[in-house]
Amino acid sequence: MADQCTYCLNFEYDEEYGEEVCVIDMDEDEFYRLQQHPERGCPFFRVDNEYKIVEKQN
């Protein structure tokens, strides 16, 4: 799951903590399910495609 987070649009640098964090506001149940079944993947995962902006410009 951690590798997937690296490429997620919802994974951002937090200056207060000094590290990358997930910005999705999950409740306790969602977080528990994600921890218990990481093989299912994160339902909030979105690929951080920085080239998408360039595609729109062309």
N, C-alpha and C positions, 0 to 999 in steps of 0.2 A: 504494500500500500504506500509506503514512503516514497518509492520510486515514482509511482503514479502522481503523487502530490507535487513532485518537482516540476512536472509539466502542466500543472493545473492553473487555470486562470484565477482561481480563488485562493491561491497560495501566494501571499505577499509578505514583503519584509516589514517587520514591526520595529520601529526605532526604539520604542520603550523597552521591549524585551531583547532587542539586538539579535533577532533571529527571524527566520521565515515562519509564518503561522497561517493557518487556514482561517479565512474571513467569513466562512459560512456560519450562521447563527443556528447551530444544531441544539435540539433539546437533549436531555439525558438519555432518553430511549433511543434516539437516532444514533448518538455517539456509542452507546453500548452495543447496538446491533453491528455497527461498523467495526468495532473492536473484536467482537465475537466471531464475525464472519468476513474476514478481509478478502477471502477468495471471491466474494460476490462483487467486489469493487465498490467504489464510492458513488452513490447516486447523484452527487453534486459535481462530479468531475466534468470539467470543460477544458479542452485542449487550449493552451495559451499559444495561439497562432499569430505571432507578430507579423507574419507576411500577409495577413488578411487585409490590412490597410493598403498595402501596395497593390493587391489585386483590384481593389476598388478604384485606385487611381488610374489604372491602365484602361 
